[in-house]
Amino acid sequence: MDNPPFSLLMRDPRLLLAFGFGSGLSPIVPGTMGTLVAVPLFWLMAPLAMPYYLALVLTAALVGIYLCGYASKKLGVHDHKGIVWDEFVGLWITMIAVPLSWQTLTAGFVLFRIFDMAKPWPISWVDRKVHGGFGIMVDDVMAGIAAAVILQLLLAYGML
């Protein structure tokens, strides 16, 4: 299925969220566009104390399982390219416990996009084998964790 019309997203808040407020409708690199839309939301979340940040990310991931599953069923396409809520959560996971600067945000953004697009093993295996809303979310959660590990290593070794 092609992208649903924006008017459908506006009539269904669950689709609007799953499609990243419309960013997933981008005809080019919708996942990257969705991740870009997640950036200003991250800037709002970044000042939160760590327990609150983690609770918000966990809640977003759990809600994402529902949203992505709902959108997938509604559109009749497993992991439609326009479903980008998982990219939001993946970026937010990447940025856990990272000091906020344009350098760290840029590095986190790029690392997450690399892991999300390249899908190295075991992310690729999970992407192929796990379905439904959980399947849509879990590969991006894994990409976020992988990106977070690399980002933390870059910080620990003074490369950022």
Buried (B, 14 or more C-beta within 10 A) or exposed (E): EEBBEEEBBEEBEBBBBBBBBBBBBBEEEBBBBBBBBBBEBBEEBBEEEEEEBBEBBEEBBBBBBBBBBBBBEBBEBBBBBBBBBBBBBBBBBBBBEBEEEEEBBEBBBBBBBBBBEEBEEEBEEBBEEEEBBBBBBBBBBBBBBBBBEBBBEBBEEEEB
